[in-house]
Every structure is written in C-alpha cells, then in structure tokens.
C-alpha cells in the first residue's frame, strides 16, 4: 500500500509529487464471515452522503462513498479520488482524478460526476444539505477531460482542497443526483461496499468487486442498538465486531483478556465554555474571563474524567487543525491570581452565572459540574440548566442564548481553525461573543490567498482568542471505538473507518 501524505502548507509546492500513484487496495482474501457493526440509530437520510458533516455518519460514508481529498487522524491532507491538485491562479484549482475508480453499479468515475455533485449541492434543493456550504464559494466548474476538472471561486480560496474532504461524490441510477429524496433512496458511491437494504433495526451491504478500496469482508451487517452498554455487551459476546460510541473515556476499560480492543478516536473539536458577553456585563471584562479560566483545575478534571486520554486545550483549535498555534500553553490553575483579578474588576464578592448544556451530554454534565465546584470557591455561582437539543439549536441559530454561557464544541470538520470563528465572533447573526478587535484579524486571515501566510494569520487569530480568554478551552475532544480482535489493522480517522486497511479472520 502507498498512502501519500501531504503537509497542507506544501500543497502549492508539491504538484509533481501529488501525481504519485495511490493504491489503497490489498490483494489479500476477502473474508466470508460478515463484518458486524453496532451503531446507535439507523441514519434517517439512509443513502444520502451529504446529510451530515459530523462524525456520526462516517462509519457509513467510509463504507460507501469517497471524497476528492482526505484528512488523516494526524491532520495530514492527502489525495483520495483526486490524485493531485494545483492552484491555477489566485481563485482557481485544477484537480487530477484517478482513472481506476468505478461506482458500485459499475459506472466509471469521471470528472462529470464531480461537476454533478457540486451542481446538486448548489441547487435550491441541495443547498439545504449539511455539506453544501463547503462548495458554496465555487463560481465555475469546468470539466477539462474525464479525469481533470477546474474549480473556480468568486474569491481566492486556498482552503478548497480541505473543504472538499467533506464533499462525497455520489451518483444515482438515473445518472446524477437530482433531488434529496433520490439520494436517500438510491445514492451510489465508489466505496468498498454497496448498500443492499435498510430496515428499522439496521442495514445490509455487500462488497464491491475489484473496488479501488478493498472490502475486508463480503458483507457488512449494521445493527441499531440504542444503548451504549448494550452495544458493548454485544461486542463482548461476539454478536458484533465493531461497537461505535460504546465506551466513555472516564471508564478506563482494561481490555486485556477480552475478545475486543479499544481505539481512541479524535473528534475535530475542542470542548469548552462559550461566554455570552451580549448578555452578561461582568464577562465583558477580560479580567473576569481570565479569573474564571485561572480558577478551573482543568488538568485534574480532564485527567480524572478522561483517564489521561484527552489532550488539554489552550485555544479553540485542536492540534490537527490548520492554523493551530503550537506555542500556546494551557492557562495554569491559580485561584489566588483569579481572586486578585476579580477584586481588581470590582467583583471580589463574586457573582452568578447561568449556563446551558444539552440534556444528552452525560460526560459534559460531569465536567461542568466539576467546573462549577471550582468556581464556587471564588463565590462565582454557576447554575447549569440541561435542555434538549432542539431548544438549544433554536437559541444557537435563531434567538440567541438567554443565559450567560453554554457548553460547546469548537467544531471544524474541515480542520480549519478559522472555521471555528464564524460562530464565535461578530459574524454570527445571533452573536453571543462579539469582539470588534478580533474581526480585522479574522477578515485578513480569511482573505489571504497564500497558504503559508493564511496559516500564520490564522495562528494570530488563535493567539488573540487565547490572550483575551474568549472562552474556556478545556480539552481536545475524543471518542472511543471498540473492535473485535479478529479485525487486524483496525484504524479510524476521526470516525472514518478504514475498511480498506482491515483484514478480518473468518
């Protein structure tokens, strides 16, 4: 196997190297015994690969669909359906596509399929898809030949190759996607498996013969098991081979002697607290925000609840993100300095803070209860209200938050640290944290066409967020996935199960 990895800063310099052949298929035998995967719920969008930009569907997308580019668990941007790419002017990219890929129905993958996918996502129907935003800036698509395509943006777009790691190429029996319902019912991809059927309790897939990514088994069986403990029990008893989100990091499960192992799976987010300075007057003072940061014993909280598995954070970007600043360090635990800062700001007697969390966030509840206990020592009384996701979504996107703070994931599925700032800045329509001083930095970084300069400017944005204590940055988010020991070379890249690397014993 030859997986060619690229440092994102070198994309413009390595055009010749990008055309090195990439062959992910193995010649090893495909196992007769099905690979059995336990998940929480069956995707409501079934075959539609554009429905989500989160990790919750990547097990499915990894089996059935592919993107032009791919970001590894190390944060490296590498070729996938595209053999390589190069800038063709300040706002244009040329992508050279693989010529050895077929869809699961036998149709050859060609540049027109990329054009059709982008056309759908920019249509009135497709614009509602979760990933449509990542192609919204493309103003022109030119098919040069079957394996070469030019994508032009309305303005310089140095991050387009990263954004395309979220855009899965799909076709349909009719030749191209025309509606969301058509994709839900009959979307077709270039991955190692094809979807055969869905049912209330799961689904069935079969291996694509001679696929460019080899399927490790002839069949993949998906079972919906709502309860995480039940998913784990199913793996323990051998009823399933992979159990998604069946463990919590604080459990520190010892798998020695068990028929399965556990892999830490990073999540493209930093978990922390977002301050609502639009509502809360004390939080508008940087001394108050810094005092809160200093008062929280993050290392003890995270090490205790995550068994030392989750890296502490010092900025709203995890280390794999483009623009992560490696020079920034975690704010130390210093309650005495925190008291002095509150005194200077006029809040020596403390004050009250209200905060919301999702009612389904079990681990977060424990984390932020520990945070509240630390703040109570400074007479900062943090009240946490658990609310259902639909209510929080309405606050987040439409009404604005009626509380002083909320638990959040500083999330960037394209691994671009600057993406985080769209929601956590004056840009957001119902902004909770609007710092006019940050906006020139964000705007300059976003408009910079040179990739290396863009990275340094993004780091400056991260430093500003750190130095002004824009929020509380706790830890780089992680999950755990369990897998049967009959699977060799199991690997998950931010939830994207690398089926083509696996071998499975019958």
CORFENFEN-V740452 format. One record per helix or strand. SS is the DSSP state (A for helix, B for strand). FROM is the first residue (numbers start at 1). TO is the last residue. If there is no record, write none. Layout:
# CORFENFEN-V740452
ss=(SS;SS)
from=(FROM;FROM)
to=(TO;TO)
This chain:
# CORFENFEN-V740452
ss=(B;B;A;A;B;B;B;A;B;B;B;B;B;B;B;A;A;A;B;B;A;B;B;A;B;B;B;B;B;A;B;A;B;A;A;A;B;B;A;B;A;B;A;B;B;A;A;A;B;B;B;B;A;B)
from=(2;6;8;15;23;31;35;55;66;69;77;82;92;102;108;111;126;132;138;148;160;168;171;180;188;193;202;217;219;228;242;249;260;282;286;298;312;322;335;351;362;380;389;405;416;417;436;451;471;487;492;496;499;503)
to=(2;6;13;18;23;31;39;64;67;71;79;87;97;102;108;121;128;135;145;153;166;169;171;186;188;199;207;217;224;236;244;251;275;284;295;306;312;322;344;358;376;387;399;411;416;423;447;467;484;488;493;497;501;504)
